[in-house]
C-alpha cells in the first residue's frame, strides 16, 4: 500500500468534507486546506493502485475516453494551470506534460470515437510529475498570503477548485476502471465493496405534497461551488408521487425480461439510436454468469459478484427513460423521471441537510462506508430511502443556467458548453461523491448515453416535465445582433436600439398626433427598440425579414431571458445572459408582438400606426423606393415616420437602379436625404433637423465597427 495512505481516514471514519471558507483564524484555515488537499490527493492516487499493471494505464477501458494515464496526470496539471492563471505560481513544472494533460474528452455522441494517438509518458514519469505538483501546491497553501472569507474572485478559490475538480475525476475514473477488463484491476484494502444483500423490497409510491422550491446560491456563501450553482430559480411544484426506493436490479429485471431493450416504443429517437449502436440488451454493469446462463453477476470496481438484486440498478438516461415508459404501459399511470425541481421537493420532503463535517453521512455517500452501492433499503430518509447517496439519480431536466448565471473567469468552459439540451442533470450523489459533489446545491450533468454510478427513482404525475431554455445562441450574426441590441454601451457609445426608441418617443411627444396607440418597429432585428417603444405605446409590432433574429425577441417575450456567445479571439468565446427585467423592460413584453415580414411587401393588415421606426433599414432593402412610396398608407394622419440609416448603399443588397441617393444626378451630387425628400414630400413633412447618431458593432473583444447613422423625422400630413 502507498505509504501516503497512512494519512487517509480509515473507512470507518468519514472522508474530509469541503471546508467552510470563512472564519477569523487564517493559519487554522490554512492548515484545514492543507489537510483537505493532501487527503484528496492521496485518495485519488490510491484509486490508481487498483490498476494491476502499467498496461492498464494505456489500454482504453472504453473508446470514447482517454486512457487512464491521462486522468492520472490531468488533475495535477489542472492545479498548475489554474494556479498560473490566478498568479499563485509564475512558472510551469513540465510544459509538455501540462499541455498533454490539459483537456479531457466530452464526446459529442456515443459513436464519436477518439482515434487520436498520443506519445504518452511512462507511469513513473507521471507519478514523478504528481509528486512535484504536490510539492508546489503544498508550498502555495503553506506560504501564500490570503484573507478570509475566500471568495469567488480570490486567487485561493483556485486551491479548492483544484481539489473539487479532482473529486470529480475520482468518480469518473472509478467508472472507467469499472469498465476495464478484469485482469487490469485488482482488489485494494482501501476500496472494499459492500457485502450486504438480500431480497429486494417492493417499491411503493409515496405522496409528495405541493410546494415551492427556491434554488441557487449567493456568491457570499462561504462554501466552494461551481458556476452553475449560483443565481436564482424559483418554482411552484404540484403534488406528485415518487418511489420509496431507488429502482433496484430486481425491479429493472422485469423490464429486461419483458424485452424492453428490443421494443422500440419505449425509446425516443436518440435513445433508440444509442441502443441500436450499443446493441444493449441489459444494463452495462450486468454480466451473464457463464456457469449459469439464467443467472447474472454485477461488475464492481475490481470484481464480478453474484447479482445483488436489492442494490440500485445503474443505467444511463436512455435506459432509465425507457423503463419509465414501460412502467407507464404496465401500470396505466403517468410514469417518468423526476425533474430537477421535483427532486428538490423530494429532498425537502425528507427534511435532509448536507453531510455533517463531524460524523458519517446517513447515506451511502462521501466514501463514508463502501466502495460500491448497497441495498436500497439500507438508509432511510423519512418515509423514503436513498434520497441522496448510493447512486446518482437521473432527472428529466437538461442542465440550464439559473437566472443571474455567470461563468467563472478561470474556468469558463466548466458548465456553459453543457447548456445544449444534450446533458441531463443528475442529483443526490453516489457512494464515491465527495466534497462539493455530495452537497444538495451541486448540479452535475452528463450526456444521456453516459455511464456513471447513476440510477434513478421515478415519479407518477400528470404534470408534464418542462424543459427550461438552456441553449446559448451561437449563430454569429444572431449573437452579434443580440449584443448590439441588449449589450452595454460599447467604446463609450450608448446602446443604439435604446437611443433610437428614446429619440422616436421624444419626437412623437413633440411632433406627433398625440396618440400612443400602435407603433411599428420595422426591421426590428432582435427587438430591443420594440420593447423600449412599448414603454409608452399600447401596442408595438416588431417586424423583420429574418426569422432567426425575431426568434430572439420572441424568446425574450416568452421567457424574459436570452443567452448567447460572442468571439473574443480565435476560438475563445465569452458567454452572455441578457434579461428584460434588468433592463426594466419586463412589463412591456405583453404589449409587444413579433412577426416575420418583408418591408417592401407588407401585408395590408399592418396599418393604422401612430409611429413607424425604421432604423438602419432602407439601405438594406431590395426595393427601398417601393417601401418609401407605400409607407404613408401605414401611418395615421399626424403620425411619425422615423428613419435612420448610414446610407451604405451596396449592390449586394440593393441593385444600383434602386438606390435613392449616393450618386450623381444631372451632373450633381444627389444624396440619400435628397432622395428621401423627393419621395416622401407630399405625404410627409420633415419636422426635425437631420442628426447623426453613432453606433458600435462588436466583432471580437478588440475589433468593433463604428458607424454614424443619419436620423430624419417625418410627419404624416
MIROVO-905082 format. One record per residue (C-alpha): residue number from 1; x, y, z. Coordinates in nm, 2 decimals. Each point is the difference from the previous one (the first is absolute). Layout:
R seq     px     py     pz
R NUM      X      Y      Z
...
END
This chain:
R seq     px     py     pz
R   1   0.00   0.00   0.00
R   2   0.12   0.35  -0.07
R   3   0.16   0.15   0.31
R   4  -0.21   0.31  -0.04
R   5  -0.31  -0.20   0.08
R   6   0.09   0.01   0.36
R   7  -0.12   0.36  -0.01
R   8  -0.34  -0.10  -0.14
R   9  -0.30  -0.04   0.22
R  10  -0.09  -0.37   0.06
R  11  -0.32  -0.12  -0.16
R  12  -0.17   0.01   0.34
R  13   0.07   0.37   0.01
R  14  -0.14   0.27  -0.22
R  15   0.19   0.14  -0.29
R  16   0.08   0.38   0.04
R  17  -0.28   0.23  -0.12
R  18   0.03   0.31  -0.21
R  19   0.10   0.27   0.25
R  20  -0.17   0.32   0.11
R  21   0.20   0.28  -0.16
R  22  -0.08   0.26   0.26
R  23   0.13   0.06   0.35
R  24   0.25   0.22   0.19
R  25   0.30  -0.23   0.05
R  26   0.19   0.00  -0.33
R  27   0.27  -0.25   0.12
R  28  -0.26  -0.24   0.12
R  29  -0.17   0.02  -0.34
R  30   0.33  -0.05  -0.17
R  31   0.05  -0.32   0.19
R  32  -0.35  -0.12  -0.08
R  33   0.05   0.07  -0.37
R  34   0.34  -0.18   0.00
R  35  -0.16  -0.30   0.17
R  36  -0.29   0.00  -0.25
R  37   0.24   0.02  -0.29
R  38   0.23  -0.29   0.11
R  39  -0.30  -0.22   0.09
R  40  -0.15   0.05  -0.34
R  41   0.33  -0.04  -0.19
R  42   0.07  -0.32   0.20
R  43  -0.34  -0.14  -0.06
R  44   0.03   0.06  -0.38
R  45   0.34  -0.17  -0.02
R  46  -0.13  -0.29   0.20
R  47  -0.27  -0.06  -0.26
R  48   0.26  -0.05  -0.27
R  49   0.16  -0.27   0.22
R  50  -0.30  -0.21  -0.11
R  51   0.17  -0.04  -0.34
R  52   0.19  -0.33  -0.02
R  53   0.27   0.10  -0.24
R  54   0.14   0.28  -0.21
R  55  -0.18  -0.12  -0.31
R  56  -0.33   0.08   0.18
R  57   0.09   0.37  -0.01
R  58   0.02   0.00  -0.38
R  59  -0.27  -0.24  -0.11
R  60  -0.33   0.20  -0.03
R  61  -0.28  -0.14   0.21
R  62  -0.24   0.15  -0.26
R  63   0.08   0.15  -0.34
R  64  -0.17   0.33   0.08
R  65   0.24   0.11   0.27
R  66   0.37   0.04   0.05
R  67   0.20  -0.28   0.15
R  68   0.04   0.02   0.38
R  69   0.35   0.14  -0.02
R  70  -0.15   0.32  -0.11
R  71  -0.23   0.03   0.30
R  72   0.29  -0.10   0.23
R  73   0.19   0.32  -0.12
R  74  -0.30   0.22  -0.08
R  75  -0.11   0.10   0.35
R  76   0.35   0.11   0.10
R  77   0.04   0.20  -0.32
R  78  -0.33   0.17   0.07
R  79   0.14   0.14   0.33
R  80   0.31   0.13  -0.17
R  81  -0.19   0.16  -0.29
R  82  -0.25   0.17   0.22
R  83   0.27   0.12   0.24
R  84   0.18   0.16  -0.29
R  85  -0.32   0.17  -0.11
R  86  -0.06   0.17   0.34
R  87   0.36   0.07   0.07
R  88   0.06  -0.24   0.29
R  89   0.30  -0.13  -0.19
R  90   0.21   0.15  -0.29
R  91   0.15  -0.30  -0.17
R  92  -0.09  -0.34  -0.13
R  93   0.13  -0.33   0.12
R  94   0.00  -0.18  -0.33
R  95  -0.15   0.18  -0.30
R  96  -0.02  -0.31  -0.22
R  97  -0.20  -0.20   0.26
R  98  -0.21   0.30   0.10
R  99  -0.10   0.04  -0.36
R 100  -0.07  -0.37  -0.06
R 101  -0.21  -0.03   0.32
R 102  -0.19   0.32  -0.02
R 103  -0.32  -0.09  -0.18
R 104  -0.22  -0.31   0.05
R 105  -0.26  -0.15  -0.23
R 106  -0.37   0.09  -0.01
R 107  -0.11  -0.21  -0.29
R 108  -0.28   0.14  -0.21
R 109  -0.17  -0.33  -0.05
R 110   0.04  -0.37   0.08
R 111   0.16  -0.06  -0.34
R 112   0.23   0.30   0.02
R 113   0.31  -0.22   0.03
R 114   0.32   0.17   0.11
R 115   0.27  -0.14  -0.24
R 116   0.27   0.24   0.10
R 117   0.34  -0.15   0.07
R 118   0.22   0.14   0.27
R 119   0.35  -0.07   0.11
R 120  -0.10  -0.05   0.36
R 121   0.27   0.03   0.27
R 122   0.08  -0.30   0.22
R 123  -0.19  -0.06   0.32
R 124   0.31   0.08   0.20
R 125   0.04   0.33  -0.19
R 126  -0.36   0.10   0.09
R 127   0.05  -0.12   0.36
R 128   0.31   0.22   0.03
R 129  -0.19   0.29  -0.16
R 130  -0.28  -0.04   0.26
R 131   0.26   0.00   0.28
R 132   0.14   0.33  -0.13
R 133  -0.35   0.14  -0.04
R 134  -0.08  -0.11   0.36
R 135   0.31   0.19   0.13
R 136  -0.10   0.32  -0.20
R 137  -0.36  -0.01   0.12
R 138   0.11  -0.07   0.36
R 139   0.23   0.30   0.00
R 140  -0.26   0.23  -0.15
R 141  -0.25  -0.10   0.28
R 142   0.26   0.03   0.27
R 143   0.16   0.33  -0.09
R 144  -0.23   0.21  -0.23
R 145  -0.18   0.28   0.19
R 146  -0.38   0.00  -0.03
R 147  -0.29   0.16   0.18
R 148  -0.33  -0.14   0.13
R 149  -0.26  -0.06  -0.12
R 150   0.15  -0.16  -0.32
R 151  -0.24   0.11  -0.27
R 152  -0.07  -0.06  -0.37
R 153   0.25   0.26  -0.12
R 154   0.28  -0.08   0.25
R 155   0.31  -0.18  -0.13
R 156  -0.03  -0.26   0.27
R 157  -0.34  -0.11  -0.15
R 158   0.22  -0.19  -0.25
R 159   0.13  -0.21   0.28
R 160  -0.34  -0.14   0.09
R 161  -0.09  -0.01  -0.37
R 162   0.29  -0.24  -0.06
R 163  -0.10  -0.22   0.29
R 164  -0.37  -0.02  -0.10
R 165   0.10  -0.06  -0.37
R 166   0.21  -0.30   0.12
R 167  -0.31  -0.13   0.18
R 168  -0.19   0.00  -0.33
R 169   0.27  -0.20  -0.16
R 170   0.03  -0.23   0.29
R 171  -0.35  -0.10  -0.08
R 172   0.02  -0.01  -0.38
R 173   0.33  -0.19   0.01
R 174  -0.16  -0.26   0.22
R 175  -0.27  -0.04  -0.26
R 176   0.26  -0.06  -0.27
R 177   0.18  -0.26   0.23
R 178  -0.34  -0.17   0.04
R 179  -0.01  -0.03  -0.38
R 180   0.36  -0.13  -0.02
R 181   0.07  -0.37  -0.07
R 182   0.02  -0.18   0.33
R 183   0.36  -0.10  -0.05
R 184   0.10   0.37   0.00
R 185  -0.14   0.06   0.36
R 186   0.07  -0.15   0.34
R 187  -0.16   0.02   0.34
R 188   0.12   0.26   0.25
R 189  -0.05   0.03   0.37
R 190  -0.11   0.37  -0.02
R 191  -0.26  -0.08  -0.27
R 192  -0.21  -0.28   0.14
R 193  -0.36  -0.05  -0.12
R 194  -0.31  -0.06   0.21
R 195  -0.07  -0.36   0.09
R 196  -0.37   0.05   0.09
R 197  -0.27  -0.13  -0.22
R 198  -0.34  -0.16   0.03
R 199  -0.35   0.00  -0.16
R 200  -0.09   0.32  -0.17
R 201  -0.29   0.19   0.16
R 202  -0.32   0.07  -0.19
R 203   0.02   0.35  -0.13
R 204  -0.31   0.19   0.13
R 205  -0.10   0.36  -0.09
R 206   0.03   0.28   0.25
R 207  -0.21   0.33  -0.02
R 208   0.20   0.32  -0.03
R 209  -0.21   0.30   0.08
R 210   0.01   0.31  -0.22
R 211   0.25   0.27   0.09
R 212   0.24   0.26  -0.11
R 213   0.36  -0.06  -0.08
R 214   0.25   0.29   0.02
R 215   0.33  -0.10  -0.14
R 216   0.33   0.18  -0.07
R 217   0.28   0.12   0.22
R 218   0.14   0.35   0.08
R 219   0.36   0.08  -0.07
R 220   0.03   0.10   0.37
R 221  -0.06  -0.36   0.12
R 222   0.34  -0.11   0.14
R 223   0.01  -0.35  -0.16
R 224   0.16  -0.09  -0.33
R 225  -0.24  -0.04  -0.29
R 226   0.00  -0.04  -0.38
R 227  -0.13   0.28  -0.21
R 228  -0.34  -0.17  -0.08
R 229  -0.10   0.00   0.37
R 230  -0.02   0.38   0.02
R 231  -0.29   0.23  -0.09
R 232  -0.36  -0.06   0.08
R 233  -0.28  -0.23  -0.11
R 234  -0.35  -0.03   0.15
R 235  -0.28  -0.23  -0.09
R 236  -0.33  -0.12   0.15
R 237  -0.02  -0.38  -0.04
R 238  -0.34  -0.17   0.00
R 239  -0.05  -0.31   0.21
R 240   0.14  -0.33  -0.14
R 241   0.10  -0.35   0.11
R 242   0.34  -0.15   0.00
R 243   0.14  -0.34   0.07
R 244   0.10  -0.08   0.35
R 245   0.32  -0.16  -0.12
R 246   0.24   0.04  -0.29
R 247  -0.08  -0.25  -0.28
R 248   0.18  -0.31   0.10
R 249   0.17  -0.26  -0.22
R 250  -0.30  -0.23   0.08
R 251  -0.26   0.25  -0.12
R 252   0.20   0.08  -0.31
R 253   0.03  -0.37  -0.08
R 254  -0.38   0.00  -0.08
R 255   0.07   0.25  -0.28
R 256   0.29  -0.20  -0.13
R 257  -0.20  -0.33   0.00
R 258  -0.29   0.18  -0.17
R 259   0.23   0.07  -0.30
R 260   0.01   0.37   0.08
R 261   0.33   0.06  -0.17
R 262  -0.13  -0.14  -0.32
R 263  -0.34   0.18   0.00
R 264   0.03   0.33  -0.20
R 265  -0.31   0.15   0.15
R 266   0.18   0.06   0.33
R 267   0.29   0.19  -0.15
R 268   0.00   0.36  -0.14
R 269   0.19   0.06  -0.32
R 270   0.34   0.08   0.17
R 271  -0.04  -0.29   0.24
R 272  -0.09  -0.24  -0.28
R 273   0.31   0.11  -0.20
R 274   0.22  -0.06   0.30
R 275  -0.16  -0.34   0.07
R 276   0.05  -0.11  -0.36
R 277   0.36   0.11   0.01
R 278   0.08  -0.16   0.33
R 279  -0.20  -0.32  -0.06
R 280  -0.10   0.02   0.36
R 281  -0.23  -0.26   0.15
R 282   0.06   0.07   0.37
R 283   0.18   0.26   0.22
R 284   0.37   0.04  -0.08
R 285   0.12  -0.12   0.34
R 286  -0.21  -0.32  -0.01
R 287   0.19  -0.31  -0.11
R 288  -0.14  -0.33  -0.10
R 289   0.12  -0.28   0.23
R 290   0.18  -0.24  -0.24
R 291  -0.05  -0.28   0.25
R 292  -0.38   0.05   0.01
R 293  -0.14   0.18  -0.30
R 294  -0.32   0.09   0.18
R 295   0.20   0.17   0.27
R 296   0.17   0.34   0.02
R 297   0.30   0.16   0.16
R 298   0.07   0.37   0.07
R 299   0.33   0.16  -0.10
R 300   0.15   0.20   0.29
R 301   0.33   0.19   0.00
R 302   0.23  -0.30   0.00
R 303  -0.23  -0.31  -0.01
R 304  -0.32  -0.16  -0.11
R 305  -0.23  -0.11   0.27
R 306  -0.33  -0.19   0.00
R 307  -0.27   0.25  -0.08
R 308  -0.11   0.19   0.31
R 309  -0.37   0.04  -0.11
R 310  -0.07   0.25   0.28
R 311   0.27   0.24  -0.11
R 312  -0.10   0.29  -0.23
R 313   0.02  -0.06  -0.37
R 314   0.25   0.22  -0.19
R 315  -0.10   0.13  -0.33
R 316   0.04   0.29  -0.24
R 317  -0.28   0.25  -0.06
R 318  -0.13  -0.18  -0.30
R 319  -0.05  -0.33   0.18
R 320  -0.16   0.18   0.30
R 321  -0.25   0.18  -0.22
R 322  -0.08  -0.32  -0.20
R 323  -0.07  -0.18   0.33
R 324  -0.24   0.28   0.10
R 325  -0.19  -0.03  -0.33
R 326  -0.03  -0.37   0.05
R 327  -0.11   0.04   0.36
R 328  -0.27   0.25  -0.11
R 329  -0.13  -0.25  -0.25
R 330   0.00  -0.27   0.27
R 331  -0.18   0.20   0.26
R 332  -0.21   0.24  -0.20
R 333   0.15   0.29   0.20
R 334   0.20   0.30  -0.12
R 335   0.35  -0.11   0.09
R 336   0.31   0.20  -0.08
R 337   0.33   0.11   0.15
R 338  -0.02   0.29   0.25
R 339   0.09   0.35  -0.11
R 340   0.27   0.18   0.19
R 341  -0.27   0.20   0.18
R 342  -0.18  -0.32   0.09
R 343   0.32  -0.16   0.13
R 344   0.05   0.31   0.22
R 345  -0.36  -0.04   0.13
R 346   0.09  -0.36   0.09
R 347   0.30   0.13   0.18
R 348  -0.20   0.26   0.19
R 349  -0.27  -0.26   0.09
R 350   0.27  -0.22   0.15
R 351   0.13   0.29   0.21
R 352   0.36  -0.07  -0.09
R 353   0.31   0.21   0.05
R 354   0.35  -0.02  -0.14
R 355   0.23  -0.25   0.15
R 356   0.14   0.09   0.34
R 357   0.37   0.09   0.02
R 358   0.03  -0.19   0.33
R 359  -0.19  -0.33  -0.06
R 360  -0.05  -0.26  -0.26
R 361  -0.28   0.07  -0.25
R 362  -0.34  -0.15   0.05
R 363   0.03  -0.12  -0.36
R 364   0.24  -0.21  -0.22
R 365   0.18   0.32  -0.08
R 366   0.34   0.17   0.01
R 367   0.19  -0.33   0.03
R 368  -0.12  -0.03   0.35
R 369  -0.08  -0.37  -0.03
R 370   0.08  -0.21  -0.30
R 371   0.15   0.01  -0.35
R 372  -0.32  -0.11  -0.16
R 373  -0.38   0.04   0.03
R 374  -0.19  -0.17   0.27
R 375  -0.36  -0.12   0.05
R 376  -0.27   0.26  -0.09
R 377  -0.16  -0.04   0.34
R 378   0.32   0.06   0.20
R 379  -0.04   0.37   0.06
R 380  -0.34   0.15   0.09
R 381  -0.07   0.36  -0.06
R 382  -0.34   0.05   0.16
R 383  -0.25  -0.21  -0.18
R 384   0.24  -0.03  -0.30
R 385   0.34  -0.16  -0.05
R 386   0.31   0.12  -0.18
R 387  -0.12   0.35  -0.07
R 388   0.37   0.06  -0.01
R 389   0.29  -0.25  -0.04
R 390   0.04  -0.35  -0.13
R 391  -0.02   0.10  -0.37
R 392  -0.07   0.33  -0.18
R 393  -0.36   0.05  -0.11
R 394  -0.07   0.10  -0.36
R 395  -0.24   0.29  -0.04
R 396  -0.22   0.09  -0.30
R 397   0.14   0.35   0.00
R 398   0.28   0.10  -0.24
R 399   0.26   0.21   0.18
R 400  -0.07   0.37  -0.03
R 401   0.13   0.32   0.17
R 402  -0.19   0.16   0.28
R 403  -0.10   0.37  -0.03
R 404   0.32   0.20   0.06
R 405   0.23  -0.27  -0.11
R 406   0.36   0.10  -0.08
R 407   0.30  -0.20  -0.10
R 408   0.30  -0.01   0.23
R 409   0.29   0.20  -0.16
R 410   0.26  -0.28   0.04
R 411  -0.23  -0.29  -0.10
R 412  -0.23   0.14  -0.27
R 413  -0.07  -0.33  -0.16
R 414  -0.10  -0.20   0.31
R 415  -0.38   0.02  -0.06
R 416  -0.09   0.23  -0.29
R 417   0.08  -0.26  -0.27
R 418  -0.25  -0.23   0.17
R 419  -0.29   0.24  -0.05
R 420  -0.10  -0.18  -0.32
R 421  -0.30  -0.21   0.09
R 422   0.23  -0.31  -0.04
R 423   0.12  -0.02   0.37
R 424  -0.25  -0.10   0.26
R 425   0.03   0.08   0.37
R 426   0.08  -0.27   0.26
R 427  -0.07   0.07   0.36
R 428   0.07  -0.16   0.34
R 429   0.35  -0.13  -0.04
R 430   0.14  -0.35   0.01
R 431   0.20  -0.20   0.25
R 432   0.32   0.16  -0.13
R 433  -0.13   0.36  -0.03
R 434   0.22   0.22   0.22
R 435   0.03   0.36   0.10
R 436  -0.21   0.22  -0.23
R 437  -0.15  -0.30  -0.18
R 438  -0.18  -0.11   0.32
R 439  -0.17   0.34   0.06
R 440  -0.37   0.06  -0.06
R 441   0.09   0.31  -0.20
R 442   0.22  -0.18  -0.25
R 443  -0.11  -0.02  -0.35
R 444   0.18  -0.26  -0.22
R 445  -0.11  -0.11  -0.34
R 446   0.11  -0.26  -0.25
R 447  -0.09  -0.09  -0.35
R 448  -0.30  -0.23  -0.02
R 449   0.20  -0.30  -0.12
R 450   0.27   0.04   0.27
R 451   0.05  -0.26   0.27
R 452   0.07   0.12   0.35
R 453  -0.08  -0.16   0.34
R 454  -0.35   0.11  -0.08
R 455  -0.35  -0.15   0.02
R 456  -0.34   0.15   0.06
R 457  -0.32   0.02   0.18
R 458  -0.32   0.09  -0.19
R 459  -0.30   0.22   0.07
R 460  -0.37  -0.04  -0.08
R 461  -0.16   0.33  -0.11
R 462  -0.22   0.14  -0.26
R 463   0.21   0.32  -0.01
R 464   0.21   0.01  -0.31
R 465   0.38   0.05   0.04
R 466   0.10   0.34  -0.11
R 467   0.33   0.07  -0.18
R 468   0.15   0.32   0.12
R 469   0.16   0.19  -0.28
R 470   0.37  -0.08   0.03
R 471   0.18   0.04  -0.33
R 472   0.23   0.29  -0.08
R 473  -0.06   0.16  -0.34
R 474   0.31  -0.07  -0.20
R 475  -0.09   0.13  -0.35
R 476   0.26   0.27  -0.06
R 477  -0.24   0.25  -0.15
R 478  -0.28  -0.06   0.25
R 479   0.23   0.03   0.29
R 480   0.15   0.32  -0.14
R 481  -0.34   0.16  -0.04
R 482  -0.10  -0.12   0.35
R 483   0.30   0.18   0.15
R 484  -0.06   0.30  -0.22
R 485  -0.36   0.03   0.13
R 486   0.04  -0.12   0.37
R 487   0.36   0.06   0.08
R 488   0.16   0.28   0.20
R 489   0.13   0.32  -0.14
R 490   0.31  -0.08  -0.21
R 491   0.30   0.23  -0.04
R 492  -0.20   0.27   0.17
R 493  -0.28  -0.01  -0.26
R 494  -0.35  -0.05   0.15
R 495  -0.21  -0.30  -0.10
R 496  -0.13   0.09  -0.35
R 497  -0.33  -0.19   0.01
R 498  -0.10   0.17   0.33
R 499   0.12   0.34  -0.12
R 500  -0.21  -0.03  -0.32
R 501  -0.31  -0.09   0.20
R 502   0.05   0.29   0.24
R 503   0.06   0.24  -0.28
R 504  -0.32  -0.13  -0.18
R 505  -0.21   0.04   0.32
R 506   0.13   0.35   0.06
R 507  -0.07   0.10  -0.36
R 508  -0.35  -0.14   0.02
R 509  -0.07   0.19   0.32
R 510   0.12   0.32  -0.17
R 511  -0.12  -0.04  -0.36
R 512  -0.25  -0.29  -0.01
R 513  -0.37  -0.03   0.01
R 514  -0.03  -0.04   0.37
R 515  -0.12  -0.36  -0.03
R 516   0.20  -0.29   0.15
R 517  -0.20  -0.28  -0.14
R 518   0.22  -0.21  -0.23
R 519   0.36   0.01  -0.10
R 520   0.19  -0.20  -0.26
R 521   0.37  -0.09   0.04
R 522   0.08  -0.09  -0.36
R 523   0.33  -0.19  -0.05
R 524  -0.02  -0.07   0.38
R 525   0.27  -0.27  -0.01
R 526   0.02  -0.14   0.35
R 527  -0.25   0.25   0.14
R 528   0.15   0.23   0.25
R 529  -0.16   0.31  -0.15
R 530  -0.34  -0.18   0.00
R 531   0.01  -0.05   0.37
R 532   0.12   0.35   0.06
R 533  -0.28   0.15  -0.21
R 534  -0.25  -0.20   0.20
R 535   0.08   0.21   0.31
R 536  -0.24   0.26  -0.14
R 537  -0.19  -0.16  -0.29
R 538  -0.30  -0.23   0.07
R 539   0.11  -0.25  -0.27
R 540   0.33  -0.04  -0.19
R 541   0.06  -0.23  -0.29
R 542   0.35  -0.11  -0.08
R 543   0.04  -0.12  -0.36
R 544   0.32  -0.13  -0.16
R 545   0.08  -0.20  -0.31
R 546   0.23  -0.24   0.21
R 547  -0.18  -0.26   0.20
R 548   0.33  -0.08   0.18
R 549   0.01   0.35   0.13
R 550  -0.36   0.04   0.11
R 551   0.02  -0.33   0.18
R 552   0.23   0.17   0.25
R 553  -0.27   0.26   0.06
R 554  -0.26  -0.27   0.03
R 555   0.22  -0.19   0.25
R 556   0.04   0.31   0.21
R 557  -0.38   0.07  -0.01
R 558  -0.07  -0.36   0.11
R 559   0.28  -0.06   0.25
R 560   0.15   0.34   0.08
R 561   0.35  -0.13  -0.06
R 562   0.24  -0.06  -0.29
R 563   0.34  -0.16   0.00
R 564   0.27   0.02  -0.27
R 565   0.37  -0.03  -0.06
R 566   0.23   0.25  -0.17
R 567   0.35  -0.06  -0.13
R 568   0.29   0.15   0.20
R 569   0.29  -0.11  -0.21
R 570   0.04  -0.30  -0.22
R 571  -0.19  -0.29   0.15
R 572  -0.04   0.17   0.34
R 573  -0.36   0.11   0.09
R 574  -0.18   0.20   0.27
R 575  -0.34  -0.10   0.13
R 576  -0.28   0.26   0.05
R 577  -0.34   0.01   0.17
R 578  -0.23   0.29  -0.06
R 579  -0.33   0.04   0.18
R 580  -0.30   0.23  -0.05
R 581  -0.04   0.06   0.37
R 582   0.35   0.13   0.04
R 583  -0.07   0.24  -0.29
R 584  -0.33   0.11   0.17
R 585  -0.19  -0.14  -0.30
R 586  -0.18  -0.30   0.16
R 587  -0.33   0.19   0.02
R 588   0.01   0.09  -0.37
R 589   0.01  -0.36  -0.14
R 590  -0.38  -0.04   0.01
R 591  -0.04   0.30  -0.24
R 592   0.25  -0.13  -0.26
R 593  -0.06  -0.24  -0.29
R 594   0.26  -0.13  -0.24
R 595  -0.07  -0.10  -0.36
R 596   0.20  -0.10  -0.30
R 597  -0.06   0.23  -0.29
R 598   0.15   0.17  -0.30
R 599   0.02   0.38   0.03
R 600  -0.04   0.03  -0.38
R 601  -0.31  -0.21  -0.01
R 602  -0.18   0.04   0.33
R 603  -0.34  -0.16   0.05
R 604  -0.30   0.24  -0.01
R 605  -0.08  -0.07   0.36
R 606   0.31   0.19   0.11
R 607  -0.15   0.34   0.01
R 608  -0.14   0.27   0.24
R 609   0.33   0.08   0.17
R 610   0.06   0.32   0.19
R 611   0.38  -0.06  -0.03
R 612   0.22  -0.20  -0.23
R 613   0.36  -0.04   0.08
R 614   0.23  -0.14  -0.27
R 615   0.35   0.01   0.13
R 616   0.29  -0.10  -0.22
R 617  -0.24  -0.15  -0.25
R 618  -0.04   0.18  -0.33
R 619   0.36  -0.06  -0.13
R 620  -0.05  -0.37   0.05
R 621  -0.34  -0.03  -0.19
R 622  -0.02  -0.15  -0.35
R 623  -0.27   0.26  -0.09
R 624   0.04   0.30   0.23
R 625  -0.20   0.23  -0.24
R 626  -0.30  -0.23   0.02
R 627   0.02   0.00   0.38
R 628   0.02   0.38   0.02
R 629  -0.28   0.05  -0.25
R 630  -0.24  -0.23   0.18
R 631   0.09   0.07   0.36
R 632  -0.23   0.30   0.03
R 633  -0.30  -0.23  -0.03
R 634   0.11  -0.17   0.32
R 635   0.02   0.32   0.22
R 636  -0.29   0.18   0.16
R 637  -0.03   0.38  -0.08
R 638   0.23   0.19   0.22
R 639   0.20  -0.32   0.07
R 640   0.38  -0.01  -0.04
R 641   0.24  -0.20  -0.22
R 642   0.34  -0.01   0.16
R 643   0.28  -0.11  -0.23
R 644   0.36  -0.07   0.08
R 645   0.27  -0.12  -0.24
R 646   0.37   0.03  -0.06
R 647  -0.09   0.01  -0.37
R 648   0.24  -0.28  -0.07
R 649  -0.12  -0.10  -0.35
R 650   0.13  -0.33  -0.12
R 651  -0.10  -0.19  -0.31
R 652   0.00  -0.33   0.19
R 653  -0.31   0.13   0.18
R 654  -0.15   0.25  -0.23
R 655   0.03   0.02  -0.38
R 656   0.16   0.32  -0.12
R 657  -0.32   0.12  -0.17
R 658  -0.18  -0.03   0.33
R 659   0.23   0.23   0.20
R 660  -0.18   0.31   0.11
R 661   0.32   0.21   0.04
R 662   0.37  -0.02   0.01
R 663   0.07   0.07  -0.37
R 664   0.03   0.28  -0.25
R 665  -0.33   0.13  -0.15
R 666   0.00   0.25  -0.28
R 667   0.37   0.04   0.06
R 668  -0.04   0.09   0.37
R 669   0.03  -0.20   0.32
R 670  -0.33  -0.14   0.10
R 671  -0.01  -0.11   0.37
R 672  -0.23  -0.25   0.16
R 673  -0.16   0.28   0.19
R 674  -0.08   0.17  -0.34
R 675  -0.16  -0.33  -0.11
R 676  -0.20  -0.03   0.32
R 677  -0.14   0.36  -0.04
R 678  -0.10  -0.07  -0.36
R 679  -0.18  -0.33   0.08
R 680  -0.16   0.10   0.33
R 681  -0.10   0.36  -0.06
R 682  -0.37   0.02  -0.06
R 683  -0.08  -0.27   0.25
R 684   0.24   0.11   0.27
R 685   0.17   0.31   0.14
R 686   0.35   0.00   0.13
R 687  -0.05   0.13   0.35
R 688   0.34  -0.01   0.16
R 689   0.36   0.07  -0.11
R 690   0.18  -0.32  -0.10
R 691   0.24  -0.11   0.26
R 692   0.28  -0.26   0.02
R 693  -0.03  -0.28   0.25
R 694   0.30  -0.22   0.05
R 695  -0.01  -0.38   0.05
R 696   0.27  -0.26   0.07
R 697  -0.02  -0.37  -0.11
R 698   0.23  -0.24   0.19
R 699   0.17  -0.25  -0.22
R 700   0.26  -0.13   0.25
R 701   0.11   0.12   0.34
R 702   0.25   0.23  -0.17
R 703  -0.17   0.07  -0.33
R 704  -0.30   0.23  -0.03
R 705  -0.17   0.18  -0.29
R 706  -0.08   0.37   0.07
R 707  -0.27   0.15  -0.23
R 708  -0.21   0.31  -0.01
R 709  -0.37  -0.03  -0.09
R 710  -0.19   0.30  -0.12
R 711  -0.34   0.04   0.16
R 712  -0.29   0.18  -0.16
R 713  -0.35   0.05   0.14
R 714  -0.30   0.03  -0.23
R 715  -0.35   0.10   0.09
R 716  -0.30  -0.15  -0.20
R 717  -0.20   0.29  -0.14
END
